[in-house]
Amino acid sequence: MAVFLTEQSKVIVQGMTGSEGTKHTTRMLASGTDVVGGVNPRKAGEVVSFPTRDVPVFGTVEAAVRQTGADVSVVFVPPAFTKDAVVEAVDAGVPLIVVITEGVPVADTAEFFTYAQAKGSRIIGPNCPGLITPGRSNVGIIPADITGAGPIGLVSKSGTLTYQMMFELSDYGFSTCIGIGGDPVIGTTHIDALAAFEADPETELIVMIGEIGGDAEERAAAFITEHVTKPVVGYVAGFTAPEGKTMGHAGAIVSGSSGTAQAKKDALEAAGVRVGKTPSETAAIARSILAARH
């Protein structure tokens, strides 16, 4: 079993014919993802030839789903059109929608996330690298050759740190790696991923990467205390960030002691999570726990 994404997942790409969509569809196909269609109203009926297969373009998500049985959509459209693209995928009944786009207005995200929740679709993102189940399927922009399959589940706010942690622990490998994005409103949270990894029999250990700003990590710590029995190792980016400054991701705003790296580290450690000071130290902690279990 994998979390949210398996080799059976049939993927469509909204915005496949744009430069980013084309580049990353090529990569997804090369890593074994079953990309069954693209969506572009102006290019309906065309076929795009990729090195590994030809992929048809549909005018609507509804048509793509009806003709291919797609159950995942990955969104590579500009910020101004993202809300409409997501709503269209939700209306077509797509259960998993991965929004890569950066710079989506927070009000738009809040609107389409609320709509998706009401209709039963899961959103990952926006402003995220997507997710990968190594060796089975890869949806988004995560490089597929960093790591193989293994017993670690990874959830991360930061795209770059997702890749670094995959590399640091490539000797063990991962069940699924989920980049949830760092915007103030996101569709899938640390808690959602923790619950999925807790339920996944192939995941033995969970690595959780947070960053300064907001209270998502503190809420995740409370959830871990109540609901997670597997070992969790954490890392919080932003220990050296100055107070009151917005750092990188739109969600990374610190006010007073709320949202600081130290406050998050304290909350996680109180929940029994071992927190590394650097990504490499975090990986070393994870490795020591796994070594003791095997």
Helices and strands as residue ranges (DSSP letters): E 10-14, H 19-30, E 34-39, G 41-43, E 47-49, E 54-58, H 61-68, E 72-75, H 79-91, E 96-99, H 106-119, E 122-124, E 130-133, E 137-140, E 149-156, H 159-168, E 174-179, H 190-199, E 205-211, H 216-227, E 232-237, H 261-270, E 274-276, H 279-293
